[in-house]
Amino acid sequence: MCPRHPDRESYVRCQRCGRPTCPECQRPAAVGIQCVDCVREGAKTVRQARTVFGGSATDGRPVVTMTLIGICVAVFLLQQVMPGLTGRIAFAANVGQSEPWRFITSGFAHGGLLHIAFNMYALWIMGQYLEPMLGRARFAAVYLLSALGGSVVYLMFASYPSPAELAVGQCGSWCQGAVGASGAVFGLFGAFLVLQRRLGRSAAGMYVIIVLNAVIGFVVPNIAWQAHLGGLLTGAVCALVVGYLGRARGPLEPPDRRIHWAGLAGVGVLLVVLAVGRYALV
């Protein structure tokens, strides 16, 4: 009788433990069958496949990338039917201190169809390459930290209005709102540059893309080049953490992901300190 189902007669024994196993508890093995208990125990001793930077090997589907794109598209559609939504989630220096969630939420809103189309296309292209390489969790961390870094640098460059400007109701860049995933996407660009160099691969095409976007940011009005710069630098620093810290001690050993997470947490803390320090100077 099957030990898991005592009311069922078994005609086959597990090749590993030798216990009777009913058809429901049988699992195909290299030779014969094994019971579900032995399969579960065996899975604990199998080394999980890792990518070169310690990410868990997956089926290759960029799940996080598709999720981020889905969120951005959903928020964009909501912006069309809720005109006041953009103003409530956009980042501006004058509201960031009292509503700190805007540092991140601004990265999921967009100002127009071309704006979101370009950002989502870039996210899709970069995500398909970087997400399997980094692993889903660290890819999401790099993306969100880059979005935060874009908002922080945008804050750093914002000028607090003078008393004369305030007297006439002018607020300038301190009250200028910004939206878009560009900062986070540029963070992926920066991560790509660093990781390609770490792997000894060419990234010449990415330099061209970054230079062209930098020129556009200064030529075309209403483009937050500060967020692009902040995202690019943040993504590059995050990639330095993942690519050069906690490196594997041997060819069969994965990188130490605990060091990676500690380093990424340090990047997040640094960004928060910079934002707090900027507001303290007002």
Secondary structure, 3 states (H helix, E strand, C coil): CCCCCCCCCCCCECCCCCCECCHHHEEECCCCEEEHHHHHHHHHHCCCCECCCCCECCCCCCHHHHHHHHHHHHHHHHHHHCCCHHHHHCECHHHHCCCCCHHHHHHHCCCCHHHHHHHHHHHHHHHHHHHHHHCHHHHHHHHHHHHHHHHHHHHHHCCCCCHHHHHCCCCHHHHCCECCCHHHHHHHHHHHHHHHHHHCCCCHHHHHHHHHHHHHHHHCCCCCHHHHHHHHHHHHHHHHHHHHCCCCCCCCCCCCHHHHHHHHHHHHHHHHHHHHHHHHCC
